[in-house]
Amino acid sequence: MTNAQNLRDEADPGGTGPPQADNGGDPGLDRDTIVAERDRYLDQLQRTAADFANYRRRTEQERSQQRLLANEQLLREIVPVLDDLQRGLGVLPPEERDTALAEGMRWVEQKFLTTLKKHGVTQIDSLGQRFDPSMHEAVEADPAGGDTVVAVYAPGYRLGEDILRPAMVKVGPTDSTVDSRQS
């Protein structure tokens, strides 16, 4: 309790009188000045709270972006392993395609594809599509010309809307026989 409060209590022991503003004896502090100062502090507090909320949102976005980049790098390294597994399945002799080993390899392939899909990776549908340099890498072109993907040597993948890896394709005329070396 301050001295001013003690004096008030002694003057009004029952505490029934109206509360008095303690301006510390400074005649320049009136109610309007105090209200204006309160409003200024409230405004500062609200701005600080908004700045903090923006800071939290920004740092969460940065963390999310860093996680995405880390995942993207890992997925780029895993996709070639899937390619090798699919190539292995593609060269199995006909008499070995129904063996337990081949079935196990197909299960591993499906598990790979399911895991990639769970992390937002989808295969680019390329065969028969118009060649798009943002999604395809032409590794061979038919001498007759054309702008249609007629063979897919390695599938391309997207991570969300971004290209994780372009498809390696052969480009040729639309009417040529469509050949896929993808199993």
ABEGO torsion letter per residue (X at the ends): XBAAAAAAAAABAAGABBBBBBAGGBAABBAAAAAAAAAAAAAAAAAAAAAAAAAAAAAAAAAAAAAAAAAAAAAAAAAAAAAAAAAAAAABBAAAAABAAAAAAAAAAAAAAAAAAAAGBBBBBABGBBBBAAABBBABBBAAEEABBABBABBBBBBEABBABBBBBBBBBAABBBBBABX
